[in-house]
Amino acid sequence: MILKGFKEKSNKKYLNKLLLERQLEVADSDVESLGVILNLDEIDDFEMFNSLADTLKVKSNKLKIIAFSQNEKEDLKTWDSCYNPKDFGWRGAIKNPELEGFLNTKFDVLVSYYDTDILELKLITAKSKAKFKIGILQSDERINDLIIKTNLKEFDLFKTETFKYLKILNKI
């Protein structure tokens, strides 16, 4: 139990380091690839992100969705890319090669669609090499470049606002 607390403190310290060192890339390039991070414990309908990709004119082969769950049950294995706290080590180390591959992909836009304040989700978002990060309102505003204040249940509003702001920023 004490080691779990030390591990969490180590990961928080690493997260703060990542957020302090982050440089925002400002480019007018169009959105061609889209990454999505969601909390499977809050929402499990990943089809709505296909509609977001269609709205942003992102091809289906350039869309990658991963899910995180606090549960470590076997029934989560039926979902393609689902990760849990056991996939994370000390100082932000990632123990899963598929998750590491997702984090090293340079997406044009990364959508962090979760509401719960979970350290591992924040680590995934902060560690991602995505050029532009969009999320809903969270406790730490340094994680995302664009924050759209909506409820998880209001996905259509999130999709509309995302399109509107990406259009304003000349990314569509």
C-alpha positions as a LaTeX table, in Angstrom:
\begin{tabular}{lrrr}
\hline
Residue & $x$ (\AA) & $y$ (\AA) & $z$ (\AA) \\
\hline
Met1 & 0.00 & 0.00 & 0.00 \\
Ile2 & 2.85 & 2.39 & 0.80 \\
Leu3 & 4.56 & 1.55 & $-2.50$ \\
Lys4 & 1.37 & 2.40 & $-4.38$ \\
Gly5 & 1.43 & 5.87 & $-2.80$ \\
Phe6 & 5.09 & 6.37 & $-3.73$ \\
Lys7 & 4.36 & 5.23 & $-7.29$ \\
Glu8 & 1.47 & 7.70 & $-7.57$ \\
Lys9 & 3.64 & 10.53 & $-6.24$ \\
Ser10 & 6.38 & 9.60 & $-8.70$ \\
Asn11 & 3.91 & 9.66 & $-11.60$ \\
Lys12 & 2.46 & 13.04 & $-10.48$ \\
Lys13 & 5.94 & 14.50 & $-10.38$ \\
Tyr14 & 6.65 & 13.14 & $-13.86$ \\
Leu15 & 3.33 & 14.55 & $-15.14$ \\
Asn16 & 4.20 & 18.02 & $-13.82$ \\
Lys17 & 7.61 & 17.79 & $-15.51$ \\
Leu18 & 5.98 & 16.85 & $-18.82$ \\
Leu19 & 3.51 & 19.72 & $-18.62$ \\
Leu20 & 6.20 & 22.27 & $-17.79$ \\
Glu21 & 8.38 & 21.18 & $-20.72$ \\
Arg22 & 5.57 & 21.02 & $-23.31$ \\
Gln23 & 5.91 & 23.26 & $-26.34$ \\
Leu24 & 2.80 & 23.99 & $-28.40$ \\
Glu25 & 3.32 & 23.54 & $-32.13$ \\
Val26 & 1.40 & 26.20 & $-34.00$ \\
Ala27 & 0.79 & 25.16 & $-37.58$ \\
Asp28 & $-2.00$ & 25.75 & $-40.06$ \\
Ser29 & $-1.83$ & 22.18 & $-41.34$ \\
Asp30 & $-5.09$ & 20.37 & $-41.96$ \\
Val31 & $-6.31$ & 17.65 & $-39.64$ \\
Glu32 & $-5.48$ & 14.32 & $-41.26$ \\
Ser33 & $-5.11$ & 12.03 & $-38.23$ \\
Leu34 & $-7.13$ & 11.81 & $-35.04$ \\
Gly35 & $-6.41$ & 10.05 & $-31.77$ \\
Val36 & $-9.04$ & 9.56 & $-29.07$ \\
Ile37 & $-8.58$ & 8.71 & $-25.40$ \\
Leu38 & $-11.66$ & 7.76 & $-23.43$ \\
Asn39 & $-12.52$ & 6.37 & $-20.04$ \\
Leu40 & $-14.36$ & 3.09 & $-20.57$ \\
Asp41 & $-15.84$ & 3.35 & $-17.07$ \\
Glu42 & $-17.64$ & 6.58 & $-18.08$ \\
Ile43 & $-18.52$ & 5.98 & $-21.72$ \\
Asp44 & $-18.26$ & 2.92 & $-23.93$ \\
Asp45 & $-19.77$ & 4.08 & $-27.24$ \\
Phe46 & $-16.79$ & 4.54 & $-29.51$ \\
Glu47 & $-18.95$ & 4.76 & $-32.66$ \\
Met48 & $-19.65$ & 8.42 & $-31.92$ \\
Phe49 & $-15.96$ & 9.14 & $-32.50$ \\
Asn50 & $-16.31$ & 7.72 & $-36.00$ \\
Ser51 & $-18.91$ & 10.42 & $-36.62$ \\
Leu52 & $-16.48$ & 13.02 & $-35.24$ \\
Ala53 & $-13.82$ & 11.74 & $-37.64$ \\
Asp54 & $-16.32$ & 11.98 & $-40.52$ \\
Thr55 & $-17.15$ & 15.56 & $-39.51$ \\
Leu56 & $-13.45$ & 16.47 & $-39.45$ \\
Lys57 & $-12.92$ & 14.59 & $-42.76$ \\
Val58 & $-10.44$ & 12.18 & $-41.19$ \\
Lys59 & $-10.19$ & 8.83 & $-42.97$ \\
Ser60 & $-11.05$ & 5.78 & $-40.89$ \\
Asn61 & $-7.51$ & 4.38 & $-41.18$ \\
Lys62 & $-6.15$ & 7.60 & $-39.61$ \\
Leu63 & $-8.43$ & 7.29 & $-36.55$ \\
Lys64 & $-7.12$ & 5.51 & $-33.46$ \\
Ile65 & $-9.23$ & 5.09 & $-30.31$ \\
Ile66 & $-7.89$ & 3.79 & $-27.01$ \\
Ala67 & $-9.75$ & 3.23 & $-23.77$ \\
Phe68 & $-8.71$ & 3.18 & $-20.14$ \\
Ser69 & $-10.49$ & 1.40 & $-17.32$ \\
Gln70 & $-9.78$ & 1.15 & $-13.62$ \\
Asn71 & $-11.12$ & $-2.41$ & $-13.77$ \\
Glu72 & $-8.76$ & $-5.26$ & $-14.56$ \\
Lys73 & $-11.42$ & $-7.76$ & $-15.57$ \\
Glu74 & $-11.05$ & $-10.18$ & $-18.45$ \\
Asp75 & $-14.23$ & $-8.95$ & $-20.19$ \\
Leu76 & $-12.42$ & $-5.71$ & $-21.04$ \\
Lys77 & $-10.10$ & $-7.71$ & $-23.30$ \\
Thr78 & $-12.90$ & $-7.90$ & $-25.87$ \\
Trp79 & $-12.39$ & $-4.21$ & $-26.51$ \\
Asp80 & $-9.54$ & $-3.59$ & $-28.98$ \\
Ser81 & $-7.24$ & $-1.25$ & $-27.06$ \\
Cys82 & $-8.13$ & $-1.10$ & $-23.39$ \\
Tyr83 & $-5.56$ & $-0.29$ & $-20.73$ \\
Asn84 & $-5.60$ & $-0.28$ & $-16.94$ \\
Pro85 & $-3.35$ & 0.92 & $-14.10$ \\
Lys86 & $-1.13$ & $-2.17$ & $-14.39$ \\
Asp87 & 0.14 & $-0.84$ & $-17.73$ \\
Phe88 & 1.90 & 2.02 & $-15.92$ \\
Gly89 & 5.10 & 1.89 & $-13.91$ \\
Trp90 & 7.15 & 4.36 & $-11.90$ \\
Arg91 & 8.02 & 7.82 & $-13.27$ \\
Gly92 & 5.47 & 7.55 & $-16.07$ \\
Ala93 & 6.92 & 4.37 & $-17.55$ \\
Ile94 & 4.60 & 2.57 & $-19.94$ \\
Lys95 & 4.65 & $-1.23$ & $-19.70$ \\
Asn96 & 2.46 & $-1.92$ & $-22.74$ \\
Pro97 & 4.07 & $-1.69$ & $-26.23$ \\
Glu98 & 0.73 & $-0.97$ & $-27.97$ \\
Leu99 & 0.07 & 1.96 & $-25.64$ \\
Glu100 & 3.64 & 3.18 & $-26.19$ \\
Gly101 & 3.00 & 3.04 & $-29.95$ \\
Phe102 & $-0.14$ & 5.14 & $-29.55$ \\
Leu103 & 1.76 & 7.72 & $-27.49$ \\
Asn104 & 4.55 & 7.98 & $-30.08$ \\
Thr105 & 2.13 & 8.57 & $-32.96$ \\
Lys106 & 2.13 & 12.22 & $-34.03$ \\
Phe107 & $-1.61$ & 12.78 & $-34.40$ \\
Asp108 & $-2.75$ & 16.10 & $-35.81$ \\
Val109 & $-5.46$ & 16.21 & $-33.13$ \\
Leu110 & $-5.85$ & 14.24 & $-29.90$ \\
Val111 & $-9.26$ & 14.20 & $-28.21$ \\
Ser112 & $-9.25$ & 13.46 & $-24.47$ \\
Tyr113 & $-12.87$ & 12.58 & $-23.80$ \\
Tyr114 & $-13.01$ & 11.82 & $-20.09$ \\
Asp115 & $-14.28$ & 13.70 & $-17.07$ \\
Thr116 & $-12.90$ & 11.78 & $-14.10$ \\
Asp117 & $-9.63$ & 13.00 & $-12.62$ \\
Ile118 & $-7.47$ & 9.88 & $-13.07$ \\
Leu119 & $-3.70$ & 10.20 & $-13.06$ \\
Glu120 & $-3.12$ & 7.54 & $-15.74$ \\
Leu121 & $-5.49$ & 9.27 & $-18.18$ \\
Lys122 & $-3.71$ & 12.57 & $-17.63$ \\
Leu123 & $-0.37$ & 10.82 & $-18.18$ \\
Ile124 & $-1.54$ & 9.36 & $-21.50$ \\
Thr125 & $-2.73$ & 12.76 & $-22.68$ \\
Ala126 & 0.39 & 14.62 & $-21.52$ \\
Lys127 & 2.80 & 12.01 & $-22.86$ \\
Ser128 & 1.18 & 11.86 & $-26.30$ \\
Lys129 & 3.17 & 13.40 & $-29.15$ \\
Ala130 & 0.01 & 14.83 & $-30.72$ \\
Lys131 & 0.34 & 18.28 & $-32.26$ \\
Phe132 & $-2.93$ & 19.67 & $-30.85$ \\
Lys133 & $-4.89$ & 18.37 & $-27.86$ \\
Ile134 & $-8.60$ & 18.92 & $-27.25$ \\
Gly135 & $-10.47$ & 17.91 & $-24.13$ \\
Ile136 & $-13.44$ & 18.65 & $-21.95$ \\
Leu137 & $-13.09$ & 20.71 & $-18.79$ \\
Gln138 & $-10.74$ & 19.08 & $-16.30$ \\
Ser139 & $-9.02$ & 19.99 & $-13.07$ \\
Asp140 & $-5.64$ & 20.64 & $-14.74$ \\
Glu141 & $-5.97$ & 23.03 & $-17.68$ \\
Arg142 & $-2.33$ & 22.59 & $-18.77$ \\
Ile143 & $-3.04$ & 19.17 & $-20.27$ \\
Asn144 & $-5.08$ & 20.28 & $-23.30$ \\
Asp145 & $-4.54$ & 23.09 & $-25.80$ \\
Leu146 & $-8.27$ & 23.60 & $-26.35$ \\
Ile147 & $-10.84$ & 22.94 & $-23.64$ \\
Ile148 & $-14.49$ & 22.61 & $-24.58$ \\
Lys149 & $-16.70$ & 22.84 & $-21.53$ \\
Thr150 & $-19.40$ & 20.23 & $-22.07$ \\
Asn151 & $-20.90$ & 17.30 & $-20.28$ \\
Leu152 & $-19.93$ & 13.77 & $-21.36$ \\
Lys153 & $-23.53$ & 13.13 & $-22.42$ \\
Glu154 & $-23.51$ & 16.17 & $-24.77$ \\
Phe155 & $-21.33$ & 14.68 & $-27.50$ \\
Asp156 & $-23.14$ & 16.43 & $-30.35$ \\
Leu157 & $-22.36$ & 19.80 & $-28.76$ \\
Phe158 & $-18.73$ & 18.73 & $-28.29$ \\
Lys159 & $-18.52$ & 17.67 & $-31.94$ \\
Thr160 & $-20.05$ & 20.96 & $-33.15$ \\
Glu161 & $-17.76$ & 23.09 & $-30.98$ \\
Thr162 & $-14.68$ & 21.07 & $-31.98$ \\
Phe163 & $-15.47$ & 21.59 & $-35.66$ \\
Lys164 & $-16.12$ & 25.29 & $-35.11$ \\
Tyr165 & $-12.85$ & 25.96 & $-33.28$ \\
Leu166 & $-10.75$ & 23.85 & $-35.63$ \\
Lys167 & $-12.26$ & 25.82 & $-38.51$ \\
Ile168 & $-11.35$ & 29.11 & $-36.77$ \\
Leu169 & $-7.80$ & 27.85 & $-36.19$ \\
Asn170 & $-7.46$ & 26.94 & $-39.91$ \\
Lys171 & $-7.04$ & 23.25 & $-39.22$ \\
Ile172 & $-9.97$ & 22.20 & $-41.39$ \\
\hline
\end{tabular}
